[in-house]
Amino acid sequence: MKSTLSFLLFGLLLIACNNKNHLPFEPYTVSTDSCENCTKVKIEIPHATANTKLSKTINAALEGEIIALLNFDEESDATNLVEAKNAFLKDYEELSNKFLEESIPWEATIEGAISFENDTLITINLISYIYTGGAHGYGTNRFLNFNKLEGAELYQENLFHNLDKFTHFAESLFRKQENIPMEGSINSTGFMFETEQFYLPTNIGYTEDGLLLFYEPYEIASFADGPITLLIPFSKANPYLKYPK
């Protein structure tokens, strides 16, 4: 996975650099030194290089997301990625000193790539894997959407003309995809939506193939079920989008 994502990121950055309508980026890496049986951190993300409000907004949003991902005890005061990496290493060292039997090294791998860009919108996908002990680590897949013209990050409520209407539309597609009867509880086939009501995932992002709804493990199903996704082609999603493709 790591080599594939790195290749994808490199290719996307090359395309961006050769297209004057695309925002210029360069690869940015923060990592620990390589050693056996050590806690490892590797961050590879696109860094916007233009001296614009949009570039500053994108870089700050990416940095904030990653700092939060590496914040093990929720007490870190890290203000940049290097400090966040060092805090992650320190948290492991302090915990392993208290509980010698829990000394398996931690791991954090975070990679970012541009999943979509046109004249008005850009989406960056952050894929991470964090292990901080226990039976297994956890992965996340986060989408950050930005309005290129206003230099602002777009949150879920900013993407749609009417969020309730889109939610209802997405539910009908989700039920059809997952073979859930159109009538009755959304959980009738084993999903775990809270309050028995369908809701959108935290992560919604633009991709070249359509609008992707990405439910993280545990969000609506068990960890064993893995992530649940719903890809809506733009031909179907565009009527609901403030920024149609």
C-alpha positions in Angstrom: 0.0 0.0 0.0 2.8 2.4 1.0 4.6 2.1 -2.4 1.4 2.4 -4.4 0.3 5.6 -2.5 3.8 7.1 -2.8 3.8 6.5 -6.6 0.3 8.0 -6.9 1.2 11.1 -4.9 4.3 11.6 -7.0 2.4 11.3 -10.2 -0.4 13.6 -9.1 2.2 16.2 -8.1 3.9 16.0 -11.5 0.5 16.5 -13.2 -0.2 19.5 -11.0 3.1 21.1 -11.7 2.5 20.8 -15.5 -1.0 22.3 -15.4 -1.2 26.0 -14.9 -4.8 25.6 -13.7 -3.7 23.4 -10.9 -2.4 24.5 -7.6 1.4 23.9 -7.3 2.5 21.3 -4.7 5.7 19.7 -3.6 6.1 16.5 -1.6 6.7 17.0 2.1 8.0 14.2 4.4 8.5 13.9 8.2 9.8 10.6 9.4 11.8 8.9 12.1 15.2 7.3 11.5 15.1 3.7 10.4 15.8 1.1 13.1 14.6 -2.3 14.2 12.1 -2.5 17.1 11.6 1.2 17.2 8.5 3.3 17.1 8.1 4.5 13.5 6.5 7.6 12.1 6.3 8.4 8.4 4.3 11.3 7.0 4.2 12.0 3.3 1.8 14.7 2.1 1.5 17.3 -0.6 2.6 20.8 0.5 1.1 23.7 -1.3 3.8 26.1 -2.4 2.0 29.2 -3.6 2.0 32.3 -1.4 -1.8 32.4 -1.4 -4.7 32.2 1.1 -5.7 28.9 -0.5 -2.2 27.3 0.0 -2.0 28.5 3.6 -5.5 27.1 4.3 -4.7 23.7 2.8 -1.4 23.4 4.6 -2.9 24.4 7.9 -5.8 22.0 7.5 -3.5 19.1 6.7 -1.2 19.9 9.6 -4.1 20.1 12.0 -5.6 16.8 10.9 -2.2 15.0 11.3 -1.4 16.6 14.6 -4.8 15.3 15.9 -4.1 11.8 14.5 -0.8 11.6 16.4 -2.2 13.0 19.6 -2.3 9.9 21.8 -3.2 11.3 25.2 -5.0 14.4 23.9 -2.6 16.6 26.0 -0.1 17.4 23.3 0.6 21.0 22.6 2.3 20.3 19.2 2.1 23.1 16.7 3.7 21.5 13.7 4.3 18.0 12.3 7.8 17.6 13.7 6.6 18.4 17.2 3.7 16.0 16.7 6.1 13.3 15.6 8.3 13.9 18.7 5.2 13.9 21.0 4.1 10.6 19.6 7.6 9.1 20.3 7.5 10.6 23.8 4.1 9.1 24.5 5.3 5.7 23.6 8.4 6.0 25.7 6.5 7.1 28.8 3.9 4.3 28.4 6.4 1.6 27.8 8.4 2.7 30.9 5.3 2.3 33.0 4.1 -1.0 31.5 7.2 -3.0 30.4 5.0 -5.8 29.1 3.4 -3.4 26.7 6.6 -2.5 24.9 5.7 -3.4 21.3 6.8 -0.4 19.2 4.1 1.9 17.9 3.7 2.9 14.3 2.1 5.9 12.4 2.0 6.0 8.7 0.1 8.9 7.1 0.0 9.6 3.3 -1.8 12.3 1.4 -2.8 12.6 -2.3 -4.9 14.9 -4.4 -8.0 12.9 -5.3 -9.7 15.6 -7.3 -9.1 19.1 -8.7 -10.9 21.4 -11.1 -11.0 25.2 -11.5 -13.2 25.7 -8.4 -12.5 22.8 -6.0 -9.6 20.6 -4.8 -9.9 17.5 -2.5 -7.0 15.9 -0.6 -7.3 12.4 0.7 -5.4 11.5 3.9 -4.9 7.8 4.5 -3.4 6.8 7.8 -2.5 3.7 9.9 -1.9 4.1 13.6 -0.8 1.4 16.0 -0.5 2.2 19.7 -0.8 -1.2 21.2 -3.5 -3.8 21.5 -4.6 -6.5 19.0 -4.5 -4.3 16.0 -4.0 -0.8 14.7 -6.6 1.4 13.1 -6.8 3.0 9.7 -8.5 6.2 8.7 -9.4 7.7 5.3 -10.1 11.4 5.5 -11.1 13.8 2.8 -10.5 17.5 2.9 -12.3 19.6 0.4 -11.4 23.2 -0.4 -13.0 26.1 -2.4 -10.1 27.3 -4.6 -11.8 30.6 -5.4 -12.4 31.6 -1.8 -9.4 29.9 -0.3 -11.6 28.2 2.3 -12.1 24.7 3.6 -15.5 23.2 2.8 -17.3 21.2 5.4 -20.1 18.8 4.8 -22.8 21.4 5.1 -21.0 23.5 2.5 -21.1 20.9 -0.2 -24.8 20.6 -0.8 -27.7 22.8 -1.7 -29.9 20.9 0.7 -28.2 18.5 3.1 -31.4 16.8 4.1 -32.5 16.1 0.5 -29.0 14.7 -0.3 -29.1 12.5 2.8 -32.4 11.0 1.8 -31.1 10.5 -1.8 -27.9 8.8 -0.5 -30.0 6.6 1.8 -31.9 5.2 -1.2 -28.7 4.4 -3.0 -27.1 2.9 0.1 -30.2 0.6 0.7 -30.0 -0.5 -2.9 -26.3 -1.2 -2.8 -26.4 -3.1 0.5 -29.7 -5.0 -0.3 -31.6 -3.3 2.6 -35.4 -3.1 2.2 -36.5 0.4 1.3 -39.1 0.2 4.1 -38.1 -0.6 7.7 -35.0 0.0 9.8 -31.7 0.8 8.2 -30.2 -1.7 10.6 -32.4 -4.6 9.5 -29.6 -6.5 7.8 -27.0 -6.0 10.5 -25.7 -2.4 10.2 -25.2 -0.4 13.4 -26.5 3.1 12.6 -27.3 4.9 15.9 -31.0 5.5 16.6 -31.8 3.2 13.7 -31.6 6.2 11.3 -29.4 6.5 8.2 -26.8 9.3 8.3 -24.0 10.5 6.2 -20.4 9.5 7.0 -17.9 12.0 8.5 -15.9 11.6 5.4 -17.2 12.7 2.0 -14.8 13.6 -0.8 -14.6 14.3 -4.5 -12.8 11.7 -6.7 -12.3 11.4 -10.4 -15.0 8.7 -10.5 -17.6 10.5 -8.4 -18.5 11.6 -4.9 -17.3 9.1 -2.3 -19.0 8.5 1.0 -16.6 6.7 3.2 -17.7 5.1 6.5 -14.8 4.3 8.8 -14.6 0.9 10.6 -16.9 1.1 13.7 -18.9 4.1 12.2 -21.8 1.9 11.1 -20.5 -1.6 11.3 -18.1 -3.8 13.2 -14.3 -3.5 12.8 -14.3 -6.9 11.0 -16.5 -5.5 8.3 -13.9 -2.9 7.5 -14.8 0.5 5.8 -18.1 0.8 4.0 -18.2 3.0 0.9 -20.8 4.4 -1.4 -19.5 6.0 -4.7 -22.1 8.2 -6.4 -21.3 9.1 -10.0 -21.4 12.8 -10.7 -24.2 12.3 -13.1 -26.4 11.4 -10.1 -24.7 13.6 -7.5 -24.5 16.9 -9.4 -28.1 18.1 -8.9 -27.4 18.1 -5.1 -23.9 19.6 -5.2 -23.0 23.3 -4.8 -19.9 22.5 -6.7 -20.9 20.1 -9.5 -18.3 18.5 -11.8 
